[in-house]
Amino acid sequence: MNKNPGGVAATFAGTYEAGDAWLATCSAHPVLVRAAWEDELLAPIASGIGWLVAETQLVFGMPALARIREADRSPVLADPESDTAWWLVPLDAAEDLDDARHVKVHAPGWLLRCPPTGWQVDGRFWLARPDGSGRLTDPTVLAAAFGPGGGARLSSEAPA
């Protein structure tokens, strides 16, 4: 008798559904988000309802992600073709990331075009998937991951 109906696939499907449900509720139009995913399209979700978006180049984001303990990782979306990574950060993170090298925080209302958590769409995929918990990247941890000294710019460097 199988004590785990569906096995590993069912576990992953549940994890993906929790992440998808959370992402959809971060939109003013969750039904439209789900409809886009049903049609295998990226869903535009405006920042500012549940999170802001911190954008980095993927070439800098991958090493930064590796520096963050797995227990502290939260949603990171990647687009290898454009060499871009987007980190979901708290609504008050802009000031904390103001001096972080290679990180640009977008203003509320900026549209992040998201695939569902379980598969890639148009080359975009989640490096660290939303798990439904609503956990976001701690801006202090993110700044520290972008380099020595917390990722802060040296006083001789010009802002990016």
Stockholm file with secondary structure:
# STOCKHOLM 1.0

chainA/1-160         MNKNPGGVAATFAGTYEAGDAWLATCSAHPVLVRAAWEDELLAPIASGIGWLVAETQLVFGMPALARIREADRSPVLADPESDTAWWLVPLDAAEDLDDARHVKVHAPGWLLRCPPTGWQVDGRFWLARPDGSGRLTDPTVLAAAFGPGGGARLSSEAPA
#=GR chainA/1-160 SS CCSSTTHHHHHHHHHHHHHHHHHHHTSSCHHHHHHHHHTTCCEEEETTSSCEEEEEEHHHHHHHHHHSCGGGCCCEEEEGGGTEEEEEECTTHHHHTTTBTTCEECCTTCEEEECCTTSCBTTBEEEECCCSSCCCCCHHHHHHHTSGGGGBCCTTSCCC
#=GC SS_cons         CCSSTTHHHHHHHHHHHHHHHHHHHTSSCHHHHHHHHHTTCCEEEETTSSCEEEEEEHHHHHHHHHHSCGGGCCCEEEEGGGTEEEEEECTTHHHHTTTBTTCEECCTTCEEEECCTTSCBTTBEEEECCCSSCCCCCHHHHHHHTSGGGGBCCTTSCCC
//
